[in-house]
Amino acid sequence: MRKIYTIGEILVEIMADKVGQAFTHPGVWNGPFPSGAPAIFIDQVTKLGGQCGIISCVGNDGFGTLNIERLKADGVDTRGIRVLPHETTGSAFVTYHANGERDFIFNIKNAACGKLSAEHVNAELLQDCQHFHIMGSSLFSFPMVDAVKKAAGIVKANGGTLSFDPNIRKEMLDIPEMRDALHYVLELTDIYMPSEGEVMLLSSQATLDEAIARYLKDGIKEVVVKRGNKGASYYSAEETIHIDSYRVDEVDPTGAGDCFGGAYIACRLQGHSIPQALRYANACGALAVTRRGPMEGTSTFSELEAFLQQQHVASVGVL
């Protein structure tokens, strides 16, 4: 399997104990849990046997240690994580509403991960990286954009491939430099992994089908659309494949898309067929929402096989 690297924010997540709990009043909060979209993604890759690493920054504090030790214990190469002695590790507080919506308070841009810049990208560390993954959520500052461009350029120059999960906060599109950075990454992308609602965000086309056709015409080899409880769809110049989702009771949706992406990329780079990679990725996303805590949802192949077997038995029983 080719070595996979990612770059971006590492933080802790602290979650409201009760649905409807407001930020404006005292309450019980659970955590800290290791988090950050790139960190969740790469943890999922290593859970499926991938050789992988991450480039980021954390503070010299307990939250930073929590993340580094968790990633290291799961098998992620943490040499690319810089500990900044005068900064604090990023954080996210999250509260849940009865309708399934969530609200967040982030400390990312002004935290250690927000100080990540091109000088933290070690070219030597990336010499054996054959695949690089980028999250749009990581393109939140100009120094971070420079770091992403440098790392992606190194990997592509060495003949590697690149996957891109836009994971876009819509306000980013109102900043011309951020929109330009997203399009820059898109031009380098081999595997594009938007959610259904994100397909059109970086496209000037009128319909979803036209947007996907244009991405493929412009050089993207695979477009994988995450459709939540409607499953996932794969598009290439040669074929279209759809795989349905799996029924589960949702506990915490945070990180499910990152787990899906990590599973899909790990499976594709291990030589799994596209339908099998989609099945594992869907199963991974489904399992993720049944567990409380963003990185607690990452799964091993044995866990995914057990889950898929349960789903098969349940579907036969229904029939």
C-alpha positions as YAML, in Angstrom:
chain: A
units: angstrom
residues:
- id: 1
  name: MET
  ca: [0.00, 0.00, 0.00]
- id: 2
  name: ARG
  ca: [1.23, 3.47, -0.84]
- id: 3
  name: LYS
  ca: [2.06, 5.81, 2.04]
- id: 4
  name: ILE
  ca: [-0.62, 8.41, 2.71]
- id: 5
  name: TYR
  ca: [-0.16, 11.82, 4.32]
- id: 6
  name: THR
  ca: [-2.53, 14.61, 5.22]
- id: 7
  name: ILE
  ca: [-2.19, 18.11, 6.63]
- id: 8
  name: GLY
  ca: [-4.31, 20.41, 8.75]
- id: 9
  name: GLU
  ca: [-5.99, 21.06, 12.05]
- id: 10
  name: ILE
  ca: [-5.63, 18.93, 15.16]
- id: 11
  name: LEU
  ca: [-7.86, 19.84, 18.09]
- id: 12
  name: VAL
  ca: [-9.90, 18.49, 20.96]
- id: 13
  name: GLU
  ca: [-13.69, 18.33, 20.99]
- id: 14
  name: ILE
  ca: [-15.79, 18.91, 24.09]
- id: 15
  name: MET
  ca: [-19.43, 17.91, 23.76]
- id: 16
  name: ALA
  ca: [-22.60, 18.99, 25.52]
- id: 17
  name: ASP
  ca: [-24.00, 16.26, 27.75]
- id: 18
  name: LYS
  ca: [-27.65, 16.91, 26.85]
- id: 19
  name: VAL
  ca: [-29.55, 17.65, 23.66]
- id: 20
  name: GLY
  ca: [-30.65, 21.27, 23.67]
- id: 21
  name: GLN
  ca: [-27.91, 22.32, 26.06]
- id: 22
  name: ALA
  ca: [-26.98, 25.94, 25.34]
- id: 23
  name: PHE
  ca: [-23.59, 27.64, 25.29]
- id: 24
  name: THR
  ca: [-25.12, 30.51, 27.25]
- id: 25
  name: HIS
  ca: [-25.73, 28.55, 30.46]
- id: 26
  name: PRO
  ca: [-23.61, 26.33, 32.71]
- id: 27
  name: GLY
  ca: [-23.90, 22.61, 32.05]
- id: 28
  name: VAL
  ca: [-22.08, 19.31, 31.94]
- id: 29
  name: TRP
  ca: [-19.58, 18.87, 29.08]
- id: 30
  name: ASN
  ca: [-17.92, 15.62, 28.01]
- id: 31
  name: GLY
  ca: [-14.36, 15.37, 26.75]
- id: 32
  name: PRO
  ca: [-11.79, 16.22, 25.69]
- id: 33
  name: PHE
  ca: [-11.83, 13.90, 22.67]
- id: 34
  name: PRO
  ca: [-9.11, 13.92, 19.98]
- id: 35
  name: SER
  ca: [-10.46, 15.56, 16.84]
- id: 36
  name: GLY
  ca: [-9.86, 17.61, 13.69]
- id: 37
  name: ALA
  ca: [-11.07, 16.47, 10.27]
- id: 38
  name: PRO
  ca: [-7.59, 15.58, 8.90]
- id: 39
  name: ALA
  ca: [-6.70, 13.79, 12.13]
- id: 40
  name: ILE
  ca: [-9.89, 11.71, 12.05]
- id: 41
  name: PHE
  ca: [-9.31, 10.90, 8.38]
- id: 42
  name: ILE
  ca: [-5.73, 9.72, 8.91]
- id: 43
  name: ASP
  ca: [-6.63, 7.75, 12.04]
- id: 44
  name: GLN
  ca: [-9.19, 5.85, 9.97]
- id: 45
  name: VAL
  ca: [-6.57, 5.14, 7.31]
- id: 46
  name: THR
  ca: [-4.20, 3.59, 9.83]
- id: 47
  name: LYS
  ca: [-7.01, 1.54, 11.43]
- id: 48
  name: LEU
  ca: [-7.32, -0.19, 8.03]
- id: 49
  name: GLY
  ca: [-3.64, -0.97, 7.84]
- id: 50
  name: GLY
  ca: [-2.44, 2.07, 5.94]
- id: 51
  name: GLN
  ca: [1.03, 3.54, 6.34]
- id: 52
  name: CYS
  ca: [0.28, 7.17, 6.99]
- id: 53
  name: GLY
  ca: [1.20, 10.42, 8.68]
- id: 54
  name: ILE
  ca: [-0.02, 13.94, 9.37]
- id: 55
  name: ILE
  ca: [1.50, 17.41, 9.29]
- id: 56
  name: SER
  ca: [0.12, 19.77, 11.93]
- id: 57
  name: CYS
  ca: [0.87, 21.81, 15.04]
- id: 58
  name: VAL
  ca: [-0.32, 21.42, 18.64]
- id: 59
  name: GLY
  ca: [0.42, 23.27, 21.83]
- id: 60
  name: ASN
  ca: [2.70, 22.09, 24.60]
- id: 61
  name: ASP
  ca: [-0.28, 21.08, 26.73]
- id: 62
  name: GLY
  ca: [-2.41, 18.11, 27.72]
- id: 63
  name: PHE
  ca: [-4.71, 18.49, 24.72]
- id: 64
  name: GLY
  ca: [-1.74, 18.26, 22.37]
- id: 65
  name: THR
  ca: [-0.37, 15.23, 24.18]
- id: 66
  name: LEU
  ca: [-3.80, 13.56, 24.07]
- id: 67
  name: ASN
  ca: [-3.92, 13.85, 20.29]
- id: 68
  name: ILE
  ca: [-0.33, 12.84, 19.62]
- id: 69
  name: GLU
  ca: [-0.52, 9.79, 21.88]
- id: 70
  name: ARG
  ca: [-3.84, 8.66, 20.39]
- id: 71
  name: LEU
  ca: [-2.62, 8.96, 16.81]
- id: 72
  name: LYS
  ca: [0.70, 7.32, 17.64]
- id: 73
  name: ALA
  ca: [-1.00, 4.43, 19.48]
- id: 74
  name: ASP
  ca: [-3.22, 3.77, 16.45]
- id: 75
  name: GLY
  ca: [-0.19, 3.69, 14.14]
- id: 76
  name: VAL
  ca: [-0.06, 7.16, 12.58]
- id: 77
  name: ASP
  ca: [3.39, 8.63, 11.88]
- id: 78
  name: THR
  ca: [3.38, 11.74, 14.12]
- id: 79
  name: ARG
  ca: [6.82, 13.09, 13.19]
- id: 80
  name: GLY
  ca: [5.15, 15.82, 11.16]
- id: 81
  name: ILE
  ca: [3.33, 17.22, 14.21]
- id: 82
  name: ARG
  ca: [5.18, 20.22, 15.60]
- id: 83
  name: VAL
  ca: [4.71, 21.10, 19.28]
- id: 84
  name: LEU
  ca: [4.65, 24.89, 19.66]
- id: 85
  name: PRO
  ca: [5.69, 25.84, 23.21]
- id: 86
  name: HIS
  ca: [3.92, 29.20, 23.34]
- id: 87
  name: GLU
  ca: [0.60, 28.19, 21.73]
- id: 88
  name: THR
  ca: [-2.44, 26.22, 22.87]
- id: 89
  name: THR
  ca: [-3.97, 23.22, 21.11]
- id: 90
  name: GLY
  ca: [-7.12, 23.95, 19.10]
- id: 91
  name: SER
  ca: [-10.56, 23.17, 20.50]
- id: 92
  name: ALA
  ca: [-14.18, 22.82, 19.50]
- id: 93
  name: PHE
  ca: [-17.22, 22.90, 21.77]
- id: 94
  name: VAL
  ca: [-20.34, 21.34, 20.26]
- id: 95
  name: THR
  ca: [-23.98, 21.32, 21.32]
- id: 96
  name: TYR
  ca: [-26.81, 19.34, 19.75]
- id: 97
  name: HIS
  ca: [-30.39, 20.31, 18.87]
- id: 98
  name: ALA
  ca: [-33.45, 18.06, 18.83]
- id: 99
  name: ASN
  ca: [-33.71, 18.36, 15.02]
- id: 100
  name: GLY
  ca: [-30.22, 16.89, 14.61]
- id: 101
  name: GLU
  ca: [-28.47, 20.20, 13.95]
- id: 102
  name: ARG
  ca: [-25.28, 21.15, 15.81]
- id: 103
  name: ASP
  ca: [-23.64, 24.39, 16.87]
- id: 104
  name: PHE
  ca: [-19.88, 24.77, 17.35]
- id: 105
  name: ILE
  ca: [-17.54, 27.22, 19.04]
- id: 106
  name: PHE
  ca: [-14.09, 26.77, 17.48]
- id: 107
  name: ASN
  ca: [-10.65, 27.91, 18.56]
- id: 108
  name: ILE
  ca: [-8.64, 26.94, 15.49]
- id: 109
  name: LYS
  ca: [-7.32, 29.98, 13.65]
- id: 110
  name: ASN
  ca: [-5.76, 31.45, 16.81]
- id: 111
  name: ALA
  ca: [-4.60, 28.10, 18.18]
- id: 112
  name: ALA
  ca: [-1.42, 26.10, 17.48]
- id: 113
  name: CYS
  ca: [-2.81, 24.51, 14.31]
- id: 114
  name: GLY
  ca: [-3.58, 28.01, 13.03]
- id: 115
  name: LYS
  ca: [0.15, 28.77, 13.15]
- id: 116
  name: LEU
  ca: [0.98, 25.97, 10.71]
- id: 117
  name: SER
  ca: [2.90, 27.37, 7.76]
- id: 118
  name: ALA
  ca: [5.12, 26.25, 4.89]
- id: 119
  name: GLU
  ca: [8.17, 26.18, 7.16]
- id: 120
  name: HIS
  ca: [6.58, 23.29, 9.08]
- id: 121
  name: VAL
  ca: [6.36, 21.14, 5.92]
- id: 122
  name: ASN
  ca: [9.36, 18.81, 5.90]
- id: 123
  name: ALA
  ca: [10.14, 17.84, 2.30]
- id: 124
  name: GLU
  ca: [12.23, 14.89, 3.46]
- id: 125
  name: LEU
  ca: [9.29, 13.50, 5.43]
- id: 126
  name: LEU
  ca: [7.17, 13.52, 2.26]
- id: 127
  name: GLN
  ca: [9.72, 11.87, -0.04]
- id: 128
  name: ASP
  ca: [8.08, 8.43, 0.35]
- id: 129
  name: CYS
  ca: [4.50, 9.76, 0.33]
- id: 130
  name: GLN
  ca: [2.61, 8.51, -2.72]
- id: 131
  name: HIS
  ca: [-0.82, 9.90, -1.83]
- id: 132
  name: PHE
  ca: [-1.80, 13.19, -0.20]
- id: 133
  name: HIS
  ca: [-5.21, 14.11, 1.22]
- id: 134
  name: ILE
  ca: [-6.49, 17.65, 1.71]
- id: 135
  name: MET
  ca: [-9.51, 18.90, 3.66]
- id: 136
  name: GLY
  ca: [-11.06, 22.19, 2.58]
- id: 137
  name: SER
  ca: [-11.63, 23.01, 6.26]
- id: 138
  name: SER
  ca: [-7.85, 23.29, 6.62]
- id: 139
  name: LEU
  ca: [-7.58, 26.16, 4.12]
- id: 140
  name: PHE
  ca: [-8.60, 28.72, 6.73]
- id: 141
  name: SER
  ca: [-5.56, 31.02, 6.67]
- id: 142
  name: PHE
  ca: [-3.00, 32.24, 4.16]
- id: 143
  name: PRO
  ca: [-0.03, 30.55, 5.95]
- id: 144
  name: MET
  ca: [-2.00, 27.27, 5.99]
- id: 145
  name: VAL
  ca: [-2.74, 27.64, 2.27]
- id: 146
  name: ASP
  ca: [0.98, 28.08, 1.61]
- id: 147
  name: ALA
  ca: [1.72, 24.96, 3.68]
- id: 148
  name: VAL
  ca: [-0.86, 22.91, 1.78]
- id: 149
  name: LYS
  ca: [0.46, 24.11, -1.59]
- id: 150
  name: LYS
  ca: [4.03, 23.25, -0.63]
- id: 151
  name: ALA
  ca: [3.16, 19.76, 0.60]
- id: 152
  name: ALA
  ca: [0.88, 18.99, -2.36]
- id: 153
  name: GLY
  ca: [3.53, 20.23, -4.78]
- id: 154
  name: ILE
  ca: [6.15, 17.93, -3.28]
- id: 155
  name: VAL
  ca: [3.92, 14.86, -3.52]
- id: 156
  name: LYS
  ca: [2.71, 15.60, -7.06]
- id: 157
  name: ALA
  ca: [6.27, 16.33, -8.24]
- id: 158
  name: ASN
  ca: [7.24, 12.88, -6.96]
- id: 159
  name: GLY
  ca: [4.48, 11.26, -9.03]
- id: 160
  name: GLY
  ca: [1.98, 10.90, -6.18]
- id: 161
  name: THR
  ca: [-1.79, 11.30, -6.28]
- id: 162
  name: LEU
  ca: [-4.07, 13.64, -4.36]
- id: 163
  name: SER
  ca: [-7.57, 13.40, -2.90]
- id: 164
  name: PHE
  ca: [-9.66, 16.38, -1.84]
- id: 165
  name: ASP
  ca: [-12.62, 16.54, 0.54]
- id: 166
  name: PRO
  ca: [-13.92, 20.12, 0.19]
- id: 167
  name: ASN
  ca: [-15.56, 20.13, 3.66]
- id: 168
  name: ILE
  ca: [-16.24, 23.80, 2.98]
- id: 169
  name: ARG
  ca: [-17.71, 26.39, 5.31]
- id: 170
  name: LYS
  ca: [-19.66, 28.58, 2.90]
- id: 171
  name: GLU
  ca: [-18.25, 31.83, 4.31]
- id: 172
  name: MET
  ca: [-14.86, 30.77, 2.91]
- id: 173
  name: LEU
  ca: [-16.24, 31.23, -0.59]
- id: 174
  name: ASP
  ca: [-16.82, 34.93, 0.10]
- id: 175
  name: ILE
  ca: [-13.06, 35.48, 0.47]
- id: 176
  name: PRO
  ca: [-11.50, 35.58, -3.04]
- id: 177
  name: GLU
  ca: [-8.13, 34.23, -1.85]
- id: 178
  name: MET
  ca: [-9.77, 31.26, -0.12]
- id: 179
  name: ARG
  ca: [-11.90, 30.47, -3.15]
- id: 180
  name: ASP
  ca: [-8.78, 30.66, -5.34]
- id: 181
  name: ALA
  ca: [-7.00, 28.26, -2.96]
- id: 182
  name: LEU
  ca: [-9.87, 25.76, -3.17]
- id: 183
  name: HIS
  ca: [-9.80, 25.89, -6.98]
- id: 184
  name: TYR
  ca: [-6.00, 25.53, -6.94]
- id: 185
  name: VAL
  ca: [-6.29, 22.30, -4.95]
- id: 186
  name: LEU
  ca: [-9.12, 21.12, -7.20]
- id: 187
  name: GLU
  ca: [-6.85, 21.42, -10.24]
- id: 188
  name: LEU
  ca: [-4.35, 19.04, -8.60]
- id: 189
  name: THR
  ca: [-7.00, 16.55, -7.48]
- id: 190
  name: ASP
  ca: [-7.22, 12.95, -8.66]
- id: 191
  name: ILE
  ca: [-10.04, 11.85, -6.32]
- id: 192
  name: TYR
  ca: [-12.68, 14.44, -5.42]
- id: 193
  name: MET
  ca: [-14.93, 13.60, -2.44]
- id: 194
  name: PRO
  ca: [-17.68, 16.22, -1.90]
- id: 195
  name: SER
  ca: [-20.89, 15.72, 0.00]
- id: 196
  name: GLU
  ca: [-24.04, 15.94, -2.10]
- id: 197
  name: GLY
  ca: [-24.53, 19.54, -0.98]
- id: 198
  name: GLU
  ca: [-20.96, 20.50, -1.89]
- id: 199
  name: VAL
  ca: [-20.87, 19.25, -5.49]
- id: 200
  name: MET
  ca: [-21.98, 22.59, -6.91]
- id: 201
  name: LEU
  ca: [-19.98, 24.89, -4.61]
- id: 202
  name: LEU
  ca: [-16.85, 24.94, -6.78]
- id: 203
  name: SER
  ca: [-18.64, 24.54, -10.10]
- id: 204
  name: SER
  ca: [-20.12, 27.04, -12.53]
- id: 205
  name: GLN
  ca: [-22.37, 24.40, -14.10]
- id: 206
  name: ALA
  ca: [-26.16, 24.46, -13.84]
- id: 207
  name: THR
  ca: [-26.82, 20.92, -12.58]
- id: 208
  name: LEU
  ca: [-25.14, 18.29, -10.45]
- id: 209
  name: ASP
  ca: [-24.65, 15.95, -13.41]
- id: 210
  name: GLU
  ca: [-23.11, 18.73, -15.49]
- id: 211
  name: ALA
  ca: [-20.81, 19.67, -12.62]
- id: 212
  name: ILE
  ca: [-19.56, 16.10, -12.23]
- id: 213
  name: ALA
  ca: [-19.07, 15.75, -15.98]
- id: 214
  name: ARG
  ca: [-17.01, 18.94, -15.97]
- id: 215
  name: TYR
  ca: [-14.83, 17.78, -13.07]
- id: 216
  name: LEU
  ca: [-14.03, 14.60, -14.98]
- id: 217
  name: LYS
  ca: [-13.37, 16.48, -18.20]
- id: 218
  name: ASP
  ca: [-10.97, 18.79, -16.35]
- id: 219
  name: GLY
  ca: [-8.80, 15.87, -15.24]
- id: 220
  name: ILE
  ca: [-10.24, 14.51, -12.01]
- id: 221
  name: LYS
  ca: [-10.21, 10.71, -12.27]
- id: 222
  name: GLU
  ca: [-12.80, 9.83, -9.62]
- id: 223
  name: VAL
  ca: [-15.66, 11.80, -8.07]
- id: 224
  name: VAL
  ca: [-17.12, 10.18, -4.96]
- id: 225
  name: VAL
  ca: [-20.26, 11.88, -3.66]
- id: 226
  name: LYS
  ca: [-21.19, 11.31, -0.02]
- id: 227
  name: ARG
  ca: [-24.97, 11.25, 0.28]
- id: 228
  name: GLY
  ca: [-25.40, 10.54, 4.00]
- id: 229
  name: ASN
  ca: [-28.31, 8.20, 4.67]
- id: 230
  name: LYS
  ca: [-28.78, 7.84, 0.90]
- id: 231
  name: GLY
  ca: [-25.44, 6.10, 0.46]
- id: 232
  name: ALA
  ca: [-22.61, 7.14, -1.85]
- id: 233
  name: SER
  ca: [-22.03, 7.44, -5.58]
- id: 234
  name: TYR
  ca: [-18.89, 6.99, -7.70]
- id: 235
  name: TYR
  ca: [-18.31, 8.66, -11.05]
- id: 236
  name: SER
  ca: [-15.49, 8.24, -13.56]
- id: 237
  name: ALA
  ca: [-15.19, 8.70, -17.30]
- id: 238
  name: GLU
  ca: [-16.08, 5.02, -17.72]
- id: 239
  name: GLU
  ca: [-18.76, 4.21, -15.13]
- id: 240
  name: THR
  ca: [-21.17, 5.29, -12.42]
- id: 241
  name: ILE
  ca: [-21.74, 3.20, -9.29]
- id: 242
  name: HIS
  ca: [-24.16, 3.76, -6.40]
- id: 243
  name: ILE
  ca: [-24.06, 1.94, -3.06]
- id: 244
  name: ASP
  ca: [-26.89, 2.30, -0.55]
- id: 245
  name: SER
  ca: [-26.38, 3.29, 3.06]
- id: 246
  name: TYR
  ca: [-26.91, 1.13, 6.16]
- id: 247
  name: ARG
  ca: [-29.54, 1.66, 8.82]
- id: 248
  name: VAL
  ca: [-28.20, 2.63, 12.25]
- id: 249
  name: ASP
  ca: [-29.28, 4.66, 15.26]
- id: 250
  name: GLU
  ca: [-27.39, 7.93, 15.18]
- id: 251
  name: VAL
  ca: [-25.63, 9.02, 18.37]
- id: 252
  name: ASP
  ca: [-23.06, 11.55, 17.11]
- id: 253
  name: PRO
  ca: [-22.57, 12.45, 13.43]
- id: 254
  name: THR
  ca: [-19.30, 14.35, 13.90]
- id: 255
  name: GLY
  ca: [-16.46, 12.77, 11.95]
- id: 256
  name: ALA
  ca: [-18.58, 10.34, 9.93]
- id: 257
  name: GLY
  ca: [-17.62, 11.92, 6.60]
- id: 258
  name: ASP
  ca: [-13.94, 11.89, 7.59]
- id: 259
  name: CYS
  ca: [-14.19, 8.19, 8.47]
- id: 260
  name: PHE
  ca: [-15.90, 7.51, 5.14]
- id: 261
  name: GLY
  ca: [-13.10, 9.30, 3.29]
- id: 262
  name: GLY
  ca: [-10.33, 7.55, 5.20]
- id: 263
  name: ALA
  ca: [-11.88, 4.15, 4.56]
- id: 264
  name: TYR
  ca: [-12.42, 4.80, 0.85]
- id: 265
  name: ILE
  ca: [-8.89, 6.05, 0.23]
- id: 266
  name: ALA
  ca: [-7.31, 3.26, 2.30]
- id: 267
  name: CYS
  ca: [-9.31, 0.62, 0.43]
- id: 268
  name: ARG
  ca: [-8.62, 2.04, -3.03]
- id: 269
  name: LEU
  ca: [-4.89, 2.24, -2.36]
- id: 270
  name: GLN
  ca: [-4.93, -1.35, -1.11]
- id: 271
  name: GLY
  ca: [-6.40, -2.50, -4.42]
- id: 272
  name: HIS
  ca: [-10.03, -3.08, -3.41]
- id: 273
  name: SER
  ca: [-12.60, -2.79, -6.17]
- id: 274
  name: ILE
  ca: [-14.64, 0.39, -6.32]
- id: 275
  name: PRO
  ca: [-17.89, -1.28, -5.11]
- id: 276
  name: GLN
  ca: [-16.05, -2.92, -2.21]
- id: 277
  name: ALA
  ca: [-14.31, 0.34, -1.26]
- id: 278
  name: LEU
  ca: [-17.69, 2.10, -1.27]
- id: 279
  name: ARG
  ca: [-19.26, -0.62, 0.89]
- id: 280
  name: TYR
  ca: [-16.48, -0.40, 3.46]
- id: 281
  name: ALA
  ca: [-16.62, 3.40, 3.40]
- id: 282
  name: ASN
  ca: [-20.40, 3.44, 3.85]
- id: 283
  name: ALA
  ca: [-20.11, 0.94, 6.69]
- id: 284
  name: CYS
  ca: [-17.38, 3.03, 8.27]
- id: 285
  name: GLY
  ca: [-19.48, 6.19, 8.12]
- id: 286
  name: ALA
  ca: [-22.49, 4.32, 9.53]
- id: 287
  name: LEU
  ca: [-20.51, 2.89, 12.45]
- id: 288
  name: ALA
  ca: [-19.02, 6.31, 13.15]
- id: 289
  name: VAL
  ca: [-22.40, 7.91, 13.90]
- id: 290
  name: THR
  ca: [-23.21, 5.20, 16.47]
- id: 291
  name: ARG
  ca: [-20.27, 6.23, 18.68]
- id: 292
  name: ARG
  ca: [-19.94, 9.34, 20.80]
- id: 293
  name: GLY
  ca: [-16.78, 11.30, 20.04]
- id: 294
  name: PRO
  ca: [-15.39, 12.28, 16.61]
- id: 295
  name: MET
  ca: [-12.36, 9.96, 16.47]
- id: 296
  name: GLU
  ca: [-14.06, 7.22, 18.49]
- id: 297
  name: GLY
  ca: [-15.90, 6.26, 15.30]
- id: 298
  name: THR
  ca: [-12.87, 4.95, 13.40]
- id: 299
  name: SER
  ca: [-13.06, 1.21, 12.63]
- id: 300
  name: THR
  ca: [-10.91, -1.79, 11.77]
- id: 301
  name: PHE
  ca: [-11.61, -4.25, 8.96]
- id: 302
  name: SER
  ca: [-12.76, -6.86, 11.49]
- id: 303
  name: GLU
  ca: [-15.29, -4.38, 12.93]
- id: 304
  name: LEU
  ca: [-16.50, -3.47, 9.45]
- id: 305
  name: GLU
  ca: [-16.88, -7.13, 8.45]
- id: 306
  name: ALA
  ca: [-18.87, -7.86, 11.62]
- id: 307
  name: PHE
  ca: [-21.10, -4.86, 10.95]
- id: 308
  name: LEU
  ca: [-21.69, -5.85, 7.32]
- id: 309
  name: GLN
  ca: [-22.54, -9.38, 8.39]
- id: 310
  name: GLN
  ca: [-25.09, -8.03, 10.87]
- id: 311
  name: GLN
  ca: [-26.59, -5.84, 8.17]
- id: 312
  name: HIS
  ca: [-26.86, -8.85, 5.84]
- id: 313
  name: VAL
  ca: [-28.55, -10.97, 8.49]
- id: 314
  name: ALA
  ca: [-30.97, -8.15, 9.28]
- id: 315
  name: SER
  ca: [-31.86, -7.65, 5.61]
- id: 316
  name: VAL
  ca: [-32.48, -11.40, 5.13]
- id: 317
  name: GLY
  ca: [-34.67, -11.38, 8.22]
- id: 318
  name: VAL
  ca: [-36.73, -8.52, 6.84]
- id: 319
  name: LEU
  ca: [-37.20, -10.37, 3.55]
...
